[in-house]
Amino acid sequence: MRRQSGITPETHESLSPSMLKSRRDAVTLGLVLIFVVLASRMFYLQIVKGEAYSLMSQQNRTRITSIRAPRGDILDANGNTLVTSRPSFSVYYWYTDEEEAEKTLPHLASILGLEMAEVEKRLLQYKGRYFEPIPIAKDISPEQYTAIVEDAPLLRGVFIEPEPIRFYPGGYLMSPILGYVGEISERELAEAEDQGYTIGDIIGKQGLESYYEDVLRGVDGGYQVEVDYLMRPTGNKGPGIDPKSGSDVRLNIDLRVQQAAEEAVRRAMEEHPTSKGGAVVVLDVKTGGVLAIVSAPGFDPNKLVTGLSQAELNSFLATGQWMFSDLATTGLYPPGSTFKIVTSIAALCEGKTTPHEEFFDPGYHPAVPSLICHRSWGHGSVNLAEAIRDSCNVYFYEMGRRLGMDTYAEYARELGLGSKTGIDLYGENYGTVPDSAWKAKAYAEGRVYEPEVLYSEHMMGAMGQVFHLNTPLQMASLTQAVANDGVRMKPFLAKEILTKDGEVVRSFAPEVAGVLNAEQWVFDEVKKGMAMVTGDPNGTAYWAFHDLPIKVAGKTGTAENPLGENHAWFVGFGPVDNPEIALAVVIDQGGGGSSVAAPVARAIFDAYFEPRLPTDLEAGE
């Protein structure tokens, strides 16, 4: 017989009544304590934390899936579309479970021409967020669309959604300035998580798309999705909110002038194979509005939006077909002879010369014979306006000797060099205005060999060599200030923010960035010399402008480049008597300013002034 444990009748009889009572009391007390603990816990969960857990329960049953808002358009000053969105179809996948995914996703990847590694990477990004549809492919082809529809029974959880996709009608046109969009990265998401972004969202990556992201992106909508306790969608949808489109941004850009500038730069680069790139900035003299801005070669943002392999991207970059850098605002170049404008103003203001004083140029400077003129036999006796016309190096060597680098550096800074202009783009460069303090600092940092400014450097710096570095935007801004008699306007691209109905919600007013306080005759004299550059038969750019119906002024520059061919410069404004536009052109390693950059400027002036010229009929009347 099996022996049992516990209290037997024998043991029970052997216990005294007091012991039995003690045991009954202990058991009763234990039961009471257990009940108290359970009741307390129930009170805490249902009363104290009831509302919080009720909300958690709701959240465990429903999730919000976003509907992305269409981005706003970017327009030129006349309403021409520079950036918009077009309809497309995107493929999404509702994740149910691993077994179903293993059946569906390889087949889907095959239709879309994707590697399974790419699809698995997508799933990994959304791990723990399977209540959201996972984007697998965007802008699918009609053939892919048909294949997915036909194989729908084999593709459980796969669905196709119509979506707006970014479209750049001009392709390469203004690409580094307009920028491009792409899926938000993990780093960007971490930085902007408090701004409502989620995995898979589209965000501006460069240029205006990035700078005006908060304006262009709009407000996403969404709808409720019911999920089970494992966060898997049940297929039931709740009420939703419609997305709100982003606002449009109207620029100061004149598409006609922009296209002419782009074509002229690309033509110059094709005709001079040594060139590595080119940039143009055209400003409204009175307001500072950017009428055209070019950075070539640029890139095709449409390829970035629709998908580009790393191998293709590497090929475009390695062969020089693409360049993401915005040379107009970040490219740094020695200004060469275009800096003679600054030296001229400084020399007149400081009384180091007069409009009528002549200096004899024998082809070299008498104090430093190694400093020669670009014309080996010299220009003879020239005054300031003639020296600008001829771009006489020896004359400006002399002005540099008289002024000293620190003095003309002050005027350069007054005209905006060495500082950001404040244009509405990220990443603008400061540039460099060298002086004695700069050189001492550069020496301490091991960037130059001597701490002091050498005698010859005072002279060479006056004609834009020796450590000077400026952006095309800065040189255009400087030229605008000279054309505007010393009043420098802040360059700006965006003119207005508009609703989709065309209502103006914000306007950008012109701003004065700085004023160079010089007497009017100083500006008149410098403008006179610049007008002779283009209008006098001896002018360095006369051949490019002699038959232009409108009188314009300018200055050529051929900047020495220790790393390759010279950089070709031209800055100018027009009309001479009542300036409307100012511009700067640089062809990176393009050669001579007169032969390479001046024709680009001529094409821009033609495009700007042609619609403003009287017709033959009006002229006859």
KAGICOR-V311073 format. One record per helix or strand of 2 or more residues. SS is the DSSP state (a for helix, b for strand). FROM is the first residue (numbers start at 0). TO is the last residue. If there is no record, write none. Layout:
ss->SS from->FROM to->TO
ss->SS from->FROM to->TO
//
This chain:
ss->a from->8 to->13
ss->a from->16 to->47
ss->a from->49 to->60
ss->b from->61 to->66
ss->b from->73 to->74
ss->b from->80 to->92
ss->a from->97 to->111
ss->a from->115 to->124
ss->b from->133 to->136
ss->a from->141 to->149
ss->a from->151 to->153
ss->b from->157 to->166
ss->a from->174 to->177
ss->b from->180 to->182
ss->a from->185 to->190
ss->a from->192 to->194
ss->b from->201 to->203
ss->a from->206 to->210
ss->a from->212 to->215
ss->b from->220 to->226
ss->b from->232 to->240
ss->b from->247 to->250
ss->a from->254 to->270
ss->b from->276 to->283
ss->b from->288 to->295
ss->a from->300 to->305
ss->a from->309 to->317
ss->a from->326 to->329
ss->a from->335 to->348
ss->b from->358 to->360
ss->b from->379 to->381
ss->a from->383 to->389
ss->a from->392 to->402
ss->a from->404 to->413
ss->a from->435 to->443
ss->a from->454 to->460
ss->b from->468 to->469
ss->a from->471 to->482
ss->b from->486 to->488
ss->b from->493 to->497
ss->b from->503 to->506
ss->b from->511 to->514
ss->a from->519 to->534
ss->a from->541 to->544
ss->b from->551 to->558
ss->b from->566 to->573
ss->b from->580 to->587
ss->a from->592 to->609
ss->a from->615 to->619
//
